[in-house]
Amino acid sequence: MNNMVNGKGPDGGWFGWPDVPKLEELRTAYATAATLEEQKDLAEEIQALAYEEGIYAPIGQYFVPTAWSNNLEGVLDAPAPLFWNISKN
């Protein structure tokens, strides 16, 4: 699931977000689907509708620079800082 792909409108989502009830119906159906095949079909519909409606455009990426002391071990490489698995030697 991608939280940015939603049609809740400004009252239920972020300010300026589109109000697309059909998209919300599809998201609910996806979340409650009984089979993987049903989820795949719904995901295709969701993607097509999100593209048609222009829900959002992922126009870039960003990196969070981090620095760690040389005496730390077990620092995990992840998209966000994780503070477990770390030990000090």
Phi and psi in radians as a Rosetta constraint file:
Dihedral C 1 N 2 CA 2 C 2 CIRCULARHARMONIC -2.052 0.35
Dihedral N 2 CA 2 C 2 N 3 CIRCULARHARMONIC 2.010 0.35
Dihedral C 2 N 3 CA 3 C 3 CIRCULARHARMONIC -1.081 0.35
Dihedral N 3 CA 3 C 3 N 4 CIRCULARHARMONIC -0.402 0.35
Dihedral C 3 N 4 CA 4 C 4 CIRCULARHARMONIC -1.302 0.35
Dihedral N 4 CA 4 C 4 N 5 CIRCULARHARMONIC -0.403 0.35
Dihedral C 4 N 5 CA 5 C 5 CIRCULARHARMONIC -1.557 0.35
Dihedral N 5 CA 5 C 5 N 6 CIRCULARHARMONIC 1.521 0.35
Dihedral C 5 N 6 CA 6 C 6 CIRCULARHARMONIC -2.546 0.35
Dihedral N 6 CA 6 C 6 N 7 CIRCULARHARMONIC 2.701 0.35
Dihedral C 6 N 7 CA 7 C 7 CIRCULARHARMONIC -2.130 0.35
Dihedral N 7 CA 7 C 7 N 8 CIRCULARHARMONIC 0.682 0.35
Dihedral C 7 N 8 CA 8 C 8 CIRCULARHARMONIC -1.352 0.35
Dihedral N 8 CA 8 C 8 N 9 CIRCULARHARMONIC -0.236 0.35
Dihedral C 8 N 9 CA 9 C 9 CIRCULARHARMONIC 1.328 0.35
Dihedral N 9 CA 9 C 9 N 10 CIRCULARHARMONIC 3.111 0.35
Dihedral C 9 N 10 CA 10 C 10 CIRCULARHARMONIC -1.175 0.35
Dihedral N 10 CA 10 C 10 N 11 CIRCULARHARMONIC -0.378 0.35
Dihedral C 10 N 11 CA 11 C 11 CIRCULARHARMONIC -1.380 0.35
Dihedral N 11 CA 11 C 11 N 12 CIRCULARHARMONIC -0.527 0.35
Dihedral C 11 N 12 CA 12 C 12 CIRCULARHARMONIC -1.969 0.35
Dihedral N 12 CA 12 C 12 N 13 CIRCULARHARMONIC -0.219 0.35
Dihedral C 12 N 13 CA 13 C 13 CIRCULARHARMONIC -2.131 0.35
Dihedral N 13 CA 13 C 13 N 14 CIRCULARHARMONIC -2.631 0.35
Dihedral C 13 N 14 CA 14 C 14 CIRCULARHARMONIC -1.347 0.35
Dihedral N 14 CA 14 C 14 N 15 CIRCULARHARMONIC 2.768 0.35
Dihedral C 14 N 15 CA 15 C 15 CIRCULARHARMONIC -1.022 0.35
Dihedral N 15 CA 15 C 15 N 16 CIRCULARHARMONIC 2.423 0.35
Dihedral C 15 N 16 CA 16 C 16 CIRCULARHARMONIC 1.381 0.35
Dihedral N 16 CA 16 C 16 N 17 CIRCULARHARMONIC -0.022 0.35
Dihedral C 16 N 17 CA 17 C 17 CIRCULARHARMONIC -1.276 0.35
Dihedral N 17 CA 17 C 17 N 18 CIRCULARHARMONIC 2.561 0.35
Dihedral C 17 N 18 CA 18 C 18 CIRCULARHARMONIC -1.257 0.35
Dihedral N 18 CA 18 C 18 N 19 CIRCULARHARMONIC 2.664 0.35
Dihedral C 18 N 19 CA 19 C 19 CIRCULARHARMONIC -1.766 0.35
Dihedral N 19 CA 19 C 19 N 20 CIRCULARHARMONIC 1.782 0.35
Dihedral C 19 N 20 CA 20 C 20 CIRCULARHARMONIC -2.261 0.35
Dihedral N 20 CA 20 C 20 N 21 CIRCULARHARMONIC 1.499 0.35
Dihedral C 20 N 21 CA 21 C 21 CIRCULARHARMONIC -0.990 0.35
Dihedral N 21 CA 21 C 21 N 22 CIRCULARHARMONIC -0.646 0.35
Dihedral C 21 N 22 CA 22 C 22 CIRCULARHARMONIC -1.040 0.35
Dihedral N 22 CA 22 C 22 N 23 CIRCULARHARMONIC -0.685 0.35
Dihedral C 22 N 23 CA 23 C 23 CIRCULARHARMONIC -1.114 0.35
Dihedral N 23 CA 23 C 23 N 24 CIRCULARHARMONIC -0.725 0.35
Dihedral C 23 N 24 CA 24 C 24 CIRCULARHARMONIC -1.156 0.35
Dihedral N 24 CA 24 C 24 N 25 CIRCULARHARMONIC -0.640 0.35
Dihedral C 24 N 25 CA 25 C 25 CIRCULARHARMONIC -1.081 0.35
Dihedral N 25 CA 25 C 25 N 26 CIRCULARHARMONIC -0.774 0.35
Dihedral C 25 N 26 CA 26 C 26 CIRCULARHARMONIC -1.140 0.35
Dihedral N 26 CA 26 C 26 N 27 CIRCULARHARMONIC -0.688 0.35
Dihedral C 26 N 27 CA 27 C 27 CIRCULARHARMONIC -1.116 0.35
Dihedral N 27 CA 27 C 27 N 28 CIRCULARHARMONIC -0.714 0.35
Dihedral C 27 N 28 CA 28 C 28 CIRCULARHARMONIC -1.162 0.35
Dihedral N 28 CA 28 C 28 N 29 CIRCULARHARMONIC -0.738 0.35
Dihedral C 28 N 29 CA 29 C 29 CIRCULARHARMONIC -1.091 0.35
Dihedral N 29 CA 29 C 29 N 30 CIRCULARHARMONIC -0.682 0.35
Dihedral C 29 N 30 CA 30 C 30 CIRCULARHARMONIC -1.091 0.35
Dihedral N 30 CA 30 C 30 N 31 CIRCULARHARMONIC -0.785 0.35
Dihedral C 30 N 31 CA 31 C 31 CIRCULARHARMONIC -1.156 0.35
Dihedral N 31 CA 31 C 31 N 32 CIRCULARHARMONIC -0.456 0.35
Dihedral C 31 N 32 CA 32 C 32 CIRCULARHARMONIC -1.886 0.35
Dihedral N 32 CA 32 C 32 N 33 CIRCULARHARMONIC 0.156 0.35
Dihedral C 32 N 33 CA 33 C 33 CIRCULARHARMONIC -1.090 0.35
Dihedral N 33 CA 33 C 33 N 34 CIRCULARHARMONIC 2.492 0.35
Dihedral C 33 N 34 CA 34 C 34 CIRCULARHARMONIC -1.492 0.35
Dihedral N 34 CA 34 C 34 N 35 CIRCULARHARMONIC -0.471 0.35
Dihedral C 34 N 35 CA 35 C 35 CIRCULARHARMONIC -2.227 0.35
Dihedral N 35 CA 35 C 35 N 36 CIRCULARHARMONIC 2.778 0.35
Dihedral C 35 N 36 CA 36 C 36 CIRCULARHARMONIC -1.137 0.35
Dihedral N 36 CA 36 C 36 N 37 CIRCULARHARMONIC -0.654 0.35
Dihedral C 36 N 37 CA 37 C 37 CIRCULARHARMONIC -1.087 0.35
Dihedral N 37 CA 37 C 37 N 38 CIRCULARHARMONIC -0.736 0.35
Dihedral C 37 N 38 CA 38 C 38 CIRCULARHARMONIC -1.108 0.35
Dihedral N 38 CA 38 C 38 N 39 CIRCULARHARMONIC -0.710 0.35
Dihedral C 38 N 39 CA 39 C 39 CIRCULARHARMONIC -1.093 0.35
Dihedral N 39 CA 39 C 39 N 40 CIRCULARHARMONIC -0.719 0.35
Dihedral C 39 N 40 CA 40 C 40 CIRCULARHARMONIC -1.100 0.35
Dihedral N 40 CA 40 C 40 N 41 CIRCULARHARMONIC -0.756 0.35
Dihedral C 40 N 41 CA 41 C 41 CIRCULARHARMONIC -1.108 0.35
Dihedral N 41 CA 41 C 41 N 42 CIRCULARHARMONIC -0.754 0.35
Dihedral C 41 N 42 CA 42 C 42 CIRCULARHARMONIC -1.162 0.35
Dihedral N 42 CA 42 C 42 N 43 CIRCULARHARMONIC -0.663 0.35
Dihedral C 42 N 43 CA 43 C 43 CIRCULARHARMONIC -1.078 0.35
Dihedral N 43 CA 43 C 43 N 44 CIRCULARHARMONIC -0.692 0.35
Dihedral C 43 N 44 CA 44 C 44 CIRCULARHARMONIC -1.110 0.35
Dihedral N 44 CA 44 C 44 N 45 CIRCULARHARMONIC -0.739 0.35
Dihedral C 44 N 45 CA 45 C 45 CIRCULARHARMONIC -1.120 0.35
Dihedral N 45 CA 45 C 45 N 46 CIRCULARHARMONIC -0.742 0.35
Dihedral C 45 N 46 CA 46 C 46 CIRCULARHARMONIC -1.072 0.35
Dihedral N 46 CA 46 C 46 N 47 CIRCULARHARMONIC -0.801 0.35
Dihedral C 46 N 47 CA 47 C 47 CIRCULARHARMONIC -1.117 0.35
Dihedral N 47 CA 47 C 47 N 48 CIRCULARHARMONIC -0.727 0.35
Dihedral C 47 N 48 CA 48 C 48 CIRCULARHARMONIC -1.123 0.35
Dihedral N 48 CA 48 C 48 N 49 CIRCULARHARMONIC -0.779 0.35
Dihedral C 48 N 49 CA 49 C 49 CIRCULARHARMONIC -1.163 0.35
Dihedral N 49 CA 49 C 49 N 50 CIRCULARHARMONIC -0.724 0.35
Dihedral C 49 N 50 CA 50 C 50 CIRCULARHARMONIC -1.093 0.35
Dihedral N 50 CA 50 C 50 N 51 CIRCULARHARMONIC -0.649 0.35
Dihedral C 50 N 51 CA 51 C 51 CIRCULARHARMONIC -1.197 0.35
Dihedral N 51 CA 51 C 51 N 52 CIRCULARHARMONIC -0.793 0.35
Dihedral C 51 N 52 CA 52 C 52 CIRCULARHARMONIC -1.091 0.35
Dihedral N 52 CA 52 C 52 N 53 CIRCULARHARMONIC -0.718 0.35
Dihedral C 52 N 53 CA 53 C 53 CIRCULARHARMONIC -1.433 0.35
Dihedral N 53 CA 53 C 53 N 54 CIRCULARHARMONIC -0.262 0.35
Dihedral C 53 N 54 CA 54 C 54 CIRCULARHARMONIC 1.118 0.35
Dihedral N 54 CA 54 C 54 N 55 CIRCULARHARMONIC 0.836 0.35
Dihedral C 54 N 55 CA 55 C 55 CIRCULARHARMONIC -0.982 0.35
Dihedral N 55 CA 55 C 55 N 56 CIRCULARHARMONIC -0.874 0.35
Dihedral C 55 N 56 CA 56 C 56 CIRCULARHARMONIC -2.809 0.35
Dihedral N 56 CA 56 C 56 N 57 CIRCULARHARMONIC 2.855 0.35
Dihedral C 56 N 57 CA 57 C 57 CIRCULARHARMONIC -2.198 0.35
Dihedral N 57 CA 57 C 57 N 58 CIRCULARHARMONIC 1.981 0.35
Dihedral C 57 N 58 CA 58 C 58 CIRCULARHARMONIC -1.332 0.35
Dihedral N 58 CA 58 C 58 N 59 CIRCULARHARMONIC 1.606 0.35
Dihedral C 58 N 59 CA 59 C 59 CIRCULARHARMONIC -1.679 0.35
Dihedral N 59 CA 59 C 59 N 60 CIRCULARHARMONIC 0.205 0.35
Dihedral C 59 N 60 CA 60 C 60 CIRCULARHARMONIC 3.135 0.35
Dihedral N 60 CA 60 C 60 N 61 CIRCULARHARMONIC -3.011 0.35
Dihedral C 60 N 61 CA 61 C 61 CIRCULARHARMONIC -2.479 0.35
Dihedral N 61 CA 61 C 61 N 62 CIRCULARHARMONIC 2.853 0.35
Dihedral C 61 N 62 CA 62 C 62 CIRCULARHARMONIC -2.416 0.35
Dihedral N 62 CA 62 C 62 N 63 CIRCULARHARMONIC 2.785 0.35
Dihedral C 62 N 63 CA 63 C 63 CIRCULARHARMONIC -2.178 0.35
Dihedral N 63 CA 63 C 63 N 64 CIRCULARHARMONIC 2.433 0.35
Dihedral C 63 N 64 CA 64 C 64 CIRCULARHARMONIC -1.742 0.35
Dihedral N 64 CA 64 C 64 N 65 CIRCULARHARMONIC 1.891 0.35
Dihedral C 64 N 65 CA 65 C 65 CIRCULARHARMONIC -1.207 0.35
Dihedral N 65 CA 65 C 65 N 66 CIRCULARHARMONIC 2.359 0.35
Dihedral C 65 N 66 CA 66 C 66 CIRCULARHARMONIC -2.315 0.35
Dihedral N 66 CA 66 C 66 N 67 CIRCULARHARMONIC 2.682 0.35
Dihedral C 66 N 67 CA 67 C 67 CIRCULARHARMONIC -2.377 0.35
Dihedral N 67 CA 67 C 67 N 68 CIRCULARHARMONIC 2.469 0.35
Dihedral C 67 N 68 CA 68 C 68 CIRCULARHARMONIC -2.265 0.35
Dihedral N 68 CA 68 C 68 N 69 CIRCULARHARMONIC 2.593 0.35
Dihedral C 68 N 69 CA 69 C 69 CIRCULARHARMONIC -1.163 0.35
Dihedral N 69 CA 69 C 69 N 70 CIRCULARHARMONIC 2.601 0.35
Dihedral C 69 N 70 CA 70 C 70 CIRCULARHARMONIC -1.162 0.35
Dihedral N 70 CA 70 C 70 N 71 CIRCULARHARMONIC -0.302 0.35
Dihedral C 70 N 71 CA 71 C 71 CIRCULARHARMONIC -1.636 0.35
Dihedral N 71 CA 71 C 71 N 72 CIRCULARHARMONIC 0.301 0.35
Dihedral C 71 N 72 CA 72 C 72 CIRCULARHARMONIC -1.822 0.35
Dihedral N 72 CA 72 C 72 N 73 CIRCULARHARMONIC 2.456 0.35
Dihedral C 72 N 73 CA 73 C 73 CIRCULARHARMONIC -2.179 0.35
Dihedral N 73 CA 73 C 73 N 74 CIRCULARHARMONIC 2.673 0.35
Dihedral C 73 N 74 CA 74 C 74 CIRCULARHARMONIC 1.470 0.35
Dihedral N 74 CA 74 C 74 N 75 CIRCULARHARMONIC 0.215 0.35
Dihedral C 74 N 75 CA 75 C 75 CIRCULARHARMONIC -1.181 0.35
Dihedral N 75 CA 75 C 75 N 76 CIRCULARHARMONIC 2.178 0.35
Dihedral C 75 N 76 CA 76 C 76 CIRCULARHARMONIC -1.551 0.35
Dihedral N 76 CA 76 C 76 N 77 CIRCULARHARMONIC 2.412 0.35
Dihedral C 76 N 77 CA 77 C 77 CIRCULARHARMONIC -1.437 0.35
Dihedral N 77 CA 77 C 77 N 78 CIRCULARHARMONIC 2.009 0.35
Dihedral C 77 N 78 CA 78 C 78 CIRCULARHARMONIC -2.603 0.35
Dihedral N 78 CA 78 C 78 N 79 CIRCULARHARMONIC 2.876 0.35
Dihedral C 78 N 79 CA 79 C 79 CIRCULARHARMONIC -1.213 0.35
Dihedral N 79 CA 79 C 79 N 80 CIRCULARHARMONIC -0.215 0.35
Dihedral C 79 N 80 CA 80 C 80 CIRCULARHARMONIC -2.432 0.35
Dihedral N 80 CA 80 C 80 N 81 CIRCULARHARMONIC 2.678 0.35
Dihedral C 80 N 81 CA 81 C 81 CIRCULARHARMONIC -1.079 0.35
Dihedral N 81 CA 81 C 81 N 82 CIRCULARHARMONIC 2.311 0.35
Dihedral C 81 N 82 CA 82 C 82 CIRCULARHARMONIC -2.027 0.35
Dihedral N 82 CA 82 C 82 N 83 CIRCULARHARMONIC 2.306 0.35
Dihedral C 82 N 83 CA 83 C 83 CIRCULARHARMONIC -1.944 0.35
Dihedral N 83 CA 83 C 83 N 84 CIRCULARHARMONIC 0.649 0.35
Dihedral C 83 N 84 CA 84 C 84 CIRCULARHARMONIC -2.226 0.35
Dihedral N 84 CA 84 C 84 N 85 CIRCULARHARMONIC 2.919 0.35
Dihedral C 84 N 85 CA 85 C 85 CIRCULARHARMONIC 1.280 0.35
Dihedral N 85 CA 85 C 85 N 86 CIRCULARHARMONIC 0.144 0.35
Dihedral C 85 N 86 CA 86 C 86 CIRCULARHARMONIC -1.733 0.35
Dihedral N 86 CA 86 C 86 N 87 CIRCULARHARMONIC 2.393 0.35
Dihedral C 86 N 87 CA 87 C 87 CIRCULARHARMONIC -2.356 0.35
Dihedral N 87 CA 87 C 87 N 88 CIRCULARHARMONIC 2.681 0.35
Dihedral C 87 N 88 CA 88 C 88 CIRCULARHARMONIC -1.821 0.35
Dihedral N 88 CA 88 C 88 N 89 CIRCULARHARMONIC 2.244 0.35
